[in-house]
C-alpha cells in the first residue's frame, strides 16, 4: 500500500481551501483524505466545507443542463487536473480521475451529495432529480457491484448562470476577472461584494461564462502544477529528475511530430535551405 502525505501550515491550508488562490492543497482535498494531525478547532471543518462548496459551484457551471451523479463526481474530482502540466507531458495517468471515482465512490458521494441536497445554496439553479440511470463504470468501494445513480437537471437560463457564477471561489473569480481586463485585489471578490457582482456581470456579458470558467480554472492549476514540478525537480536532485521529465515530454511530443511529418521525410511544402 502506498501512502501519500503532505505537511502544510494551518494558515496556508485555510487560505487555499477558502479562496482557491493556488488550488493545490484545495484540489487534493476535493478527494477523500485523512488528517494525520488535528487542525486548530473549527479551522479545518469550516475551510473544507467552503472548499467543497466551491468545487460544487464550479462543477455545476461546467456541467450541462442534464447530468448524472457519476458525471458530477468525475467533474468534481477532475477540477484540480484541468491544465495540469503532468498530464500535458504524459507524466500522469490520463485515466486517474476515473480510477479515483471508481475506487472512492461511496466516500465522494458522502462528501458532496448532502451539501448539494441539504444546504439550499443552489436553489437558484432549480436543481431536480429527473430519473435514474446505471453508471458506466462507477462501483461501490471494495464491493465490485454496479450501482445506480440519479439523473439531475439544472437551469441554465441567464439568471441561474449568474447565480452559479456568484458561488465560485474568489480565486477563480480573480482569474476570470484578469482575463476580462479587471485588475482587482483577491480580497475584494468575497461573496456579495459589489466588485464580485461586477465581475460576474462581465462574465455573463462575455457570452461564454462556462468556457471562461474552464479556462480560468485550467490557468490556476497549470501555474500551480508547474511550480510543484519545479519544486519536485529540485527536491529530487537535478540531473535524474530533469532527464525523467525530459523523457516524458519527448514521449508526449513524439506522436504529434509523427502526424505532422509524413513518412519519407520533410513535411509538405518544406525544403531544406542552404545557409551561406
Beta strands, then each sheet from edge to edge (+ up, - down):
strand 1: 66-68
strand 2: 128-139
strand 3: 146-153
sheet 1: 1+ 3- 2+
end
